[in-house]
Amino acid sequence: MMLKRKVAKGIILAAGDGDRLGSLTLTRPKV
């Protein structure tokens, strides 16, 4: 499960690179 989340985080980072939506999605799992 942890690995899946890490992969999802990477996908979000790559898909929303420098995007406001990407930043928001990145902040969600971080919290």
N, C-alpha and C positions, 0 to 999 in steps of 0.2 A: 504494500500500500504506500509506504514511504517512497519507494522507487517510482511508483506511478505518479505521485505528486511531483516529484523532481522532474520527471519527463514532461509533465503537463506545464510546469513552470518554464521549462526551456522552450517549449512550443509557443507559449504565450509571449515569451521574451522575443523569440524570433519573428512571430507573427505581428506583434505590436512593438516593433523596435522603434523607439522614439515616438510612439503614439500615446495619446492621452489615455485611450482605452486600455492600452497595454500596461500603462503605469497603474491604472486603477485595479486591473486584474492582478497585477503583481503585488499590490499593497494588500489585497484581500487575503491571499494565502499566507502572506508574511505574518499577518496578525492572527 
